[in-house]
Structures are given as structure tokens and as C-alpha cells.
Amino acid sequence: NAFLQVQNEVVGSPIFLMQLCKNNRHVEIQIVGDEHGNAVAFSGRDCSTQRRFQKIFEEAPPAIVPPETFREMEKAAQRLTQSIGYIGAGTVEFLYNADENKYYFLELNPRLQVEHPVTEGISGVTL
């Protein structure tokens, strides 16, 4: 069986199981934090359309995410930025499950993504 095969690959290594998210989207939110503990979230982008791990196009703001949920995501990105004392510009990435209207933290990239001009265009802020 598949579980035993994986278990025997590297004996003693942890095995992680994840729930399959159908109808999910990759949503990124730009953040900026300062040395005084302040943080700002600057809108976001749906970066789901990718080929070979390269983004083909982005939609901003992400139309699939209801506005109230997207605002929650922005606030979560802002809280994360403040809670770790992050200083500078960065990108918080989430997995959004449209079927359940839930989002899950993926990672914080400590840099602006190459797609940040999309956020600049809709927020009116030069990052």
C-alpha cells in the first residue's frame, strides 16, 4: 500500500498528510512593516494561473474572494507582520478555498514579488 511505501522511503522521517483543496486559489498580499511595530497591507492578487511555477497573469483584487473575506485576509497578513516584528516590504501568501470560503497561510516572502506593480496599480501606492 502507498502508506507503507512512503513510510519505508526514509525510515523514521515524519509523514505529513494534507487535505485536498478543490477549487483553490493562490492569493498574495503585499505588506510593509516598520521598526515601530506598524504594518500595512496593500490589497492583493490572485496568482493562481501558473505554468511551470511561473505566474502567467494575475487578477487584482481577486474576484473569487468575497470582499469581507479578502479584508480578513489583509488583516491576517497585517497581524502576522506586526506579530513577528517584520521590517520592510514583503508578500504574504495564502491558499484560498472557494468551496468553503476559507483561507490558509502558505508563507511570508521577505521581499516584493516581481508582480508587485499589479498591487501598485490598484492601490495607488509605489512600493
N, C-alpha and C positions, 0 to 999 in steps of 0.2 A: 504494500500500500504506500501511497505517496508520503504519509506522515513518517513512516519508518525509514523511507529512503532519505528524506531530508534530515531526520534525526541522526542517521549514520554518516552523513556527509562530513561533519566535523563534530565528533563526539564531545559532549559537554557544552556545546555552544547553545546560547538561548535561541528559542524559536519564537518568532513574532507572528501573530495572526491578526489580520485586519479585516474589518467589514468591507464588503464590496459596496462602493457608492455608485449607483447608477444615476445617470443624468446629472453628473457633477461638473463643476466649472472651476477653473483656476483663476482666482481673483487676487490682485495685488493692490496694496495701498501704500502710497508714499508717505513717509513720516519724517519729521525733523525734531530733534531734541536738543536742548541746550544745557549748559553747565549749572543752571539754576533749578533744574528739575521740570522745566516746562516742556511740553510736547504738542505738536500739531500734526493732524492727519490731513493730507491734501487729496481728497477724492480717491479714485481708484480706477482699475481697468480689469476687464475680463480678458485674460490672456490664454484662453483655452484652445484656440485654434493654432496647433503647432504641427510641425513636420520635422522629424529627426531632432527633437528637442529645441528647435528654433521656432520662435513665435512668428506666425505668418501675418496676422493682423490682430488688433486689439480694439475692444469696444469700451468707450468711456462716456458716461458712467455705465457700469454693467447693467444692461436692461433686464436680464433674467432675475436679478436680485431685487426683491421688493424694497422700496426706499427706506422703510423703517428697519428692515434687516440690515441693509447696507450701512445705515447710520450706526447700528450696533457694532458692525464690523470695524468701522472707523474708530469708534470709541474704544473697542478692544485693542486695536493697534496702538492707539494713543496711551492707554493704560499700560500696555506692555513696555512701550518706550520709556515711560516715566518710571515704572517699577524696577527696571534694570539700570536706570541712570544713563541711558543711551545719549550720546552727544554726536550730533551731525545728522546728515541725511541718510535715509535707508529705505528699505522696502519690506513690508510685512506681507507674507503670502498666506493665503487661506485656500482651503478646498471647500467649495460651497455645494451642498447637496440640494438641488432644486426640488426634488420629490418631497423632502422633509422640511425644507426651508431652514436648514441648519448649516453652520459653518464650523470648520475645524482648522486650527493653526497648523501651518506647514513649516514655515521658517521665517527668520528675520535675516535679510541680507544687509550687511553693514555698508551699503553703497547704493547709489542711484542705479536703477536698471537702465539699460540702453534705451528703453521705451519711455523714459521719464518725460520727453516732450509732449506725449499724449496727455499726461496729467497737467503739465504746464498750460496746454491749450485750453483745457476745460476749467482749470482753477484760476487762470489769470495770474499765477504766481511763477516767477522764474526761480527754479530750484538750483 
